[in-house]
Amino acid sequence: MNTNNEYISKNSYLRKLIYSITPFTLLDYPDKTACIIWFAGCNMRCTYCYNPEIVTGKGKYSFDDVKNFLLSRQYLLDAVVMSGGECLLSDGIIDIITEIKSMGYLVKIDTNGSRPETLKQLINKQLIDYVALDFKATKAKTFEITKADFYAEFVSCLDILIKSDIQFEVRTTIHSSLLDQSDIQEMINELSALGYSGKYYIQHFRNESETIGNPGPSYCDFNIIDCGNEMIEVVER
């Protein structure tokens, strides 16, 4: 007998939510072998975003399309990274991750911090093992850089993660024409005030990338490491 939940799950698996899959990475889940599932669509339009085709494009594959690949990699890969775009926008994300966990994989979420309720559900259901949370900008520059205002949602996501037992990291992509040293220092101070301690990852903009906003080349003329404080260690990537 079909139940409503069974129907929802089947529908989630058949919808074309996925833009592409990266079959192997050693960089995207700390100390684990993984693949990356790239979900189409995003609710931000970050000026420096180097995945415009994923952000503005449509899904090409359903979960059913990639399921056989995941089954073939059981015991060869440790983890699956859910990225995008913004993977937490997908209605079927909980069903899909439930299926992936049933295969024995660890699951990492890359999120822009705009969906705290979905993040909380995944944590409460013990469906995720690691989270990379993007800290896009200072509160004053959030809309300018992302063309959206999800700063309060980011704060909620950070609070949820701090109060959980989930391993997570906070990271920022820096472009010299968008964020300067005082912005980074302000963001570090805000993280400390919100109760975060640990490593804060700074990712440098890839100058060779095609982007949504075409901000031009980035020339970071200050020492990122000098921006840390006694609670937060800044790490460059």
RAKA-V324809 format. One record per pair of residues at least 6 apart in sequence whose C-alpha atoms are under 6 Angstrom apart, sorted by sequence separation. I is the first residue (numbers start at 0). J is the second residue. If there is no record, write none. Layout:
I:J  I:J
//
This chain:
142:148  227:233  25:32  24:33  224:233  23:33  24:34  206:216  23:34  22:34  21:34  41:54  21:35  39:53  40:54  20:35  39:54  40:55  20:36  20:37  19:37  39:57  18:37  39:58  17:37  18:38  17:38  18:39  106:127  107:128  16:38  17:39  106:128  107:129  108:130  109:131  110:132  111:133  107:130  78:104  80:106  77:104  78:105  79:106  80:107  81:108  82:109  78:106  80:108  170:199  172:201  54:84  169:199  170:200  171:201  172:202  173:203  174:204  53:84  170:201  171:202  172:203  173:204  198:231  200:233  196:230  197:231  198:232  199:233  200:234  201:235  202:236  196:231  197:232  198:233  199:234  200:235  201:236  113:149  131:167  133:169  134:170  135:171  128:165  129:166  130:167  131:168  132:169  133:170  134:171  129:167  133:171  113:152  18:58  113:153  17:58  18:59  112:153  115:156  16:58  17:59  175:217  184:226  15:58  17:60  33:76  41:84  174:217  175:218  15:59  32:76  33:77  35:79  40:84  41:85  112:156  175:219  15:60  16:61  32:77  33:78  34:79  35:80  36:81  37:82  38:83  39:84  15:61  31:77  33:79  36:82  37:83  38:84  14:61  13:61  38:86  12:61  137:186  12:62  12:63  11:91  8:94  46:144  45:144  45:145  44:145  43:145  44:146  43:147  49:208  49:209  51:211  49:210  48:210  47:210  48:211  46:211  46:212
//
